[in-house]
Amino acid sequence: MGAAGAAAAGGLGLVGCTGGDEESTPTPRSTSTESAQSPRSPRVTSPSPDPDPLPSASPWPLLRTEVEPRAKEAAVRLLEALGTWTRGQDGAGPAVERAEAAGVPDASAERLVGQARPLLDAGAEATVRVIAAQYGGLLDARASVLVALRQWGRAADGTVADGGATVDVRLTRGGSGWQVGALYPSRTAPPLDRPGALIERVVGHERIRLPPAGEADVLAGRLRPRPLRGLLTLAESYEVDVSVVHTGHPRNVFGTGRLSDHTRMRAFDVWAVDGRAVIDPATPDSLVDGFMRAAVLAGAYNVGGPRLLSGGSFFSDRVHRDHLHIAFDRDT
């Protein structure tokens, strides 16, 4: 997936993605599809006498255009540390040590490890790679960072599962800077027995890239037909890297009591267009702005991004310097 992004815009008011606050979006817990698994259940490869190494850990790059780089760094580095280990380092004890090494205070490490349990059940060894990290909300002393990640885990018998999750990381700012206060890993619903042609087109589209939790949401019917069609329309002209769909996103608009369009299953977020990240200063403004306008033409009623475009459907703030919020006001 690409690297790049648009120059920032928006005032000093810190709000959430038109979608999030105190709790992550609640979804039924399923025994068939958990947050640390891929949407259609883990993709499993058979063991071999001389197994290949898991994909290497690749730290998520933080760019100079980040709004609150220390907040995002704290969130991402903790999840990279918790979700990656070598043989003999699985289990809660080593995970606590990794959390402390990532800067988590001793008093919080055990609690956060307990909240991250879905990431710790991947096997005898595991690797996490962050796909996208975006703000879910920013206030003076509170923040939400939504981290979409992929995880590979090898069981004791050598089989490898390829899965992932989206984690809503809550942070608070004090005298020592930003500290992680809570982790809310996504817990997706099971896939529909008969997803239908529209869902199959979105999941199978070569120009639409969904993270594991996002793909699971689509397969479970957690995105309404109208936004699904909008996504397909956008993919006619652009490569679309989706970051968040439904699970893993805060339930309410951050800092408010208003229900998110993500919770209503009428919105998706995009972190890169044509392989170029929204946050990267090298990404042409014209590319991001053109995508935002195309989203409105595709039926979106609320489109957020790094710059405020003319027209009543657009908004911009500090939260949306690193992603685009595409929301629809009807289901079909």
N, C-alpha and C positions, 0 to 999 in steps of 0.2 A: 504494500500500500504506500501511497505517495508521501511526499514531504512537501509541505508548503502551507500558505495561509494568507489571510487578508489583513491589511492594516486595520488597526482597531478604531472604534468609534464609540459614541455613547457617552452620557454624562456620568456624574459621580454617584448617582443613585444605584445602589446594589440590590438587585432583585433576583429572583430565581428564573430558571427556564420556565416558560409558561407551561408549567408544570412543576414545582416541587416544594415540599417542606417536611415537617417533623418526622414522618414515617416513610419508609420506602413503600412503593406500591404493593399492597397486600395481594398475594395470589395463593390459590390453594396449593398446599404442599403435596407433591406427588412422589410416589416411590419409583416411578418410571423415568422421570426427568428432573434431576436436581440441579442446582446452580453450578456445580463443578463438573457437570456433564455436558456433552454436546446435545443439541436439540433432539436428534432422533435416537437418543441413547448414545453412549460413548462409541466413537469409531474405534474399533479394536483391531489390532494387528496380532497375528499369531507369533508365539515365541520362536526363536531360532537358536541353534546351538551357540552361535557367537553373535548376540544381539548388537545391533547398531546403537550408538549413543543417542540419547534423547536430543532434540533440538537444543542448542545452546541458549542460555539466558542472554537476552539482549536488552540492556537498560533503556527505558523510554527516554528519548531526548527532550529536554526542556529548552524552549527557545526564548530569546531575549524579549519577545513580545508578550510573554505571559503576564496576566494581570496581577496575580498573587503567586509568584513562582514558588515561594516557600511552602505555601499550602498545598499546591499540587505536588511538589516534590515529596513532602511528607507522606501524602496519600499513596503515591505511586511506589515509592521505595519500600514502604511497609508491605504492600501487597506482593511486590516482586520477591521480597525476603521471605514472606510467609509461604508463598506458593512454590518455592524452588528449594529442593534439597537433594543431597546425594544419599546413597545407601547408608543405612545406619543412623540417619538424621531425621527419620520420620517420627511422628508422634508429637504430643503437646509440649513435652519438656524442651526438646531442641527448638521447637517453634517459638517458645517464649524467649529463648536465648537469641534467636534471629530477630525477634521484634525489638529486644533491648539493644541489639547491635545497630538496628535501623533508627535508633533515637527515641524509642518509646520508653517512658519512665517505668521503673520496676513495678510501681503500684498499679499500672494500667496494663502491663503486658499480658498477664494471665487472662484477664477479662477479654481483651481484644482477640487473643488466640481462641478463646471459646466462641466468640462471635464469628470467627473465620473458619469454623469447623468444616464447611463444605469444601474449602480449598485444601484441607489437610488430609483428606481421605483418598488422595489420588493414587497411592501405592507406595512401594518401597523407595522410589525416587521420583522426582517430578521437576518440571520446568514450567515457569510462567513467562509469558510475553504479553505485555500490554499492547492492545490494539489501538485504543484511543482513550484519552483522559480529558474530560471536559468539566466545566463548572455546572453544578446543578443549582447553585445559589450562593450569593455572597452578601454578607452583612458586615458591619464593622468588626464584630468579634466572633462570628459564626460563619461556617462555610460548608458547602456540600461539593465534593468532587466525585464525579461518576466515572468509574474506571472499567472499561470493557477489556476483558483479557481472555487469552487462550491458554490452556494448560494441558501439558502432556504428562501422563503418569504411567510408570511401569510397575506392574504387580510383581509379587514374589516369584510367580511362575514365568515371568518374562513377557507376558502380554502387555501391549501398550494401548492406552485409551487416550483419545484426542478429544478434549472437551473445553469447557470454559464457563465464564460467568460475567455478570456486570455487578460491580460492588459500589454501593452508595457509601462513600467515606465521609463521615461527619467530623469536622474539626472546630476547635475553638482557639482563639488567639489570646494569649496572656503575656506576661512579662518576658517569657522566654521564647515568644514567637508562636507559630501555629503548631498545635499538637492534635493528633488523631484522638477523638473521643469515642467513636463508635463505628462499627462496620455492619453494613446490611447487604449481604450477598443476595443476588437474585435467586428466586426459587420459581422455576417455570412450571406451567401446567403441562400435562401430557399432550402429545400431538393428536389432532383430530383423526379419527379412523378414516374419514373421507374428506381430505382437505379441499378438494375442488380445484378447478382449472385455474382460477385467479391466484390462489395461494401458490400452486405449483409453478405458475409462470414467474412469480416474484422470486421464489426460492431458487429456481433454476436459471434465472436470468444472468447472463455473463457480465452485464454491466452494473449489476446490483450486488454489492458486497455487504453481507450481514454478519455481525459478530455472533458467537454462539448463542447468547441469551436472546438476541434479536431474532435470529432464525427460529429459535424455539418458540418465541412469541407468535411469529407469523404462522408457524405450523400448528400452533394451538388455537388459532383463531383470535389472537389477542391484538389484531390490528384490523379495523373496520374496512369494508370494501372500498369506500371512497378514498382513504389514504393509500390503500394498496394500488388502486388505479392511478392515483397521482404519482406514486413511485414509478410505476411502469411508464407513464408519460414522460417523466423526467429522464428516465433511462434511455429514451429514444434519442436524446441529444447529449447526455452526459454519462460519465461513469460516476456512480454514486456510492460512496463509502458511508454506510449508516453506523452510528455509534450506539444509540439507545432507541428502543421502541416502547416497551411497556414495563416489564419487570426491571428492577434495579433503579428505577427513577423515583424520586420522592412523590408521595401521594398528592401533596398540595403545592401550589406555587410557593416557593421558599419564603418564609417569613409572613405568610398570609394563611387564611382559612379557605382560600379558593381552590377548588379541585382542579388538578392538572388535566390538560387535554391528553397527556400520556395515560393517565389513569382511566380516562374515558375511551382509550384505545383509538384516538383520532389523530395522533401525532407521531412523528419520528424525527430524530435528530441526525444531522449529517456532519461528519467531521472533515471530509475531504471531497473535493469535486475534481473529476478527471485526474485522480491520483495526487492532488495537491491540497495540502492541509489548509484549512481556513485560517489557522493561527500563524502560518508561516509568512513572514513579510515578503518573500519572493513570489507568492501567489498573486497573479494579477487581480486588481480590484474588479476589472471588467468581467472576469470569470465568475467570481462569487456573486457580484451584483446581478449578472445575467441569469445565474441559477435561481436567485431569489425571485426575480421577476417571472421566470418560467414557472416557478412553484405556484405563484398566484394565478397564472394562466391555466395551470393544471387543476385549479379549484381550491387551493389553500386560502383560508381567510385570515390567518395570522402567521406571519413569517418574520422571524428574528435573525439578526446577523450583526456583523461588526460595524456596519454603517447604516444610518437611517436614510432609507430611500424615500422618494416622494410617493405619497399614496397612503390611504388609510389602513392598508393591510400590513404595513411594515412597522417594525420596532427595532430598537437597538439599545444595548446597555453593556456594562462591563462583563456580564455573564456570557454574552453571546459573541465575544471576540474570538472564541475558539471553536464555535460550531454554529450550525444553522438549525433553527427550530421551524419545522414545517407542520402546521396544524390545520385541521379541517373542521367545519362546524356542522357536518352531518355525516351519517354513517354510510349512506349509499349514494 
